[in-house]
Amino acid sequence: MACSLQQFVDSTKDQGTQQGAAFEVEKQCFLQVNLGAPSSTGAVLNQVWIKTGSMVAYQGDVKFEREGMMDHGFSNMLKKQFTGEGATLTKASTKSRAQLYLADSGKRVTVLYLQGESLVVNGDDLLAFEPTVTHKITMMKKLSSIVSGGLYNVQLQGHGFVAILTHGQPLTLVVAPGYPPVYTDPQATVAWSGTLVPDFKSDVGLKTLLGRGSGETFQMKFDGSRGQGFVVVQPYEEFPIPTSSS
């Protein structure tokens, strides 16, 4: 059904205000970052870390600066060289007030508030976070994890807002002592508690049954005997699995 231009504008316009919270979700798929507004800690938010390439629009005077190779030490430099551009973040900053709009591939945006906890997020599913949250790149330890997708993750810790991305509504599974381990498809795994250390399992029989490499061939294992927390999955496999002869 057709609508007038005014009806279209009214139904799709930004619902936020310049006096809004630091992070606001718009239309489920956009994150509005209000630079110059009070941050989660009460201080003025003059800068924010964002996923490189996620800016779709902004109002005001915003400066963008890509994270340097040596910004977080020699170890992170090597990890960035290995993982490529996907591991690079961009710092957006202003000296006044500005509204920054972020989005990525139509994914759903969820804003979380860390209160000193640690969260590990798949590098491709991290949209933005406040500078009061520290971050470092963590590599998956086993070769099977590299084959099964996602060369890197980002570990976040501190106090502040974090925005993550999912295809559709995310599902959270609890990992705790006394409960069976949780197995997830690496391509559908978005984030997990920093208290958990995932292991990896290869199911060669299932690969033979399916006749091709798939997310079900390699699984991430979260065992409650090694920690307590949660794992977040999405109803979508992020990347295809390369066929392996091994």
Disulfide bonds with the S-S distance in Angstrom:
none
